């Protein structure tokens, strides 16, 4: 009985570890996510900054 329980525990541990390692292999590293998010954030900030400057110059031209 104890041998069967030992084998069952080994199977459970090995099956629980496989999806985690497969998921980690398929997911990009965390540093890549931070890099992409920072690039996106700065691109949006730069774009909104240019839009504000353009709207100010248009408002000044009207006066």
NORRAQUI-V727648 format. One record per pair of residues at least 24 apart in sequence whose ideal C-beta (glycine too) atoms are under 6 Angstrom apart, sorted by the first residue. I is the first residue (numbers start at 1). GAP is how many residues later the second one is. If there is no record, write none. Layout:
i=I gap=GAP
i=I gap=GAP
This chain:
none
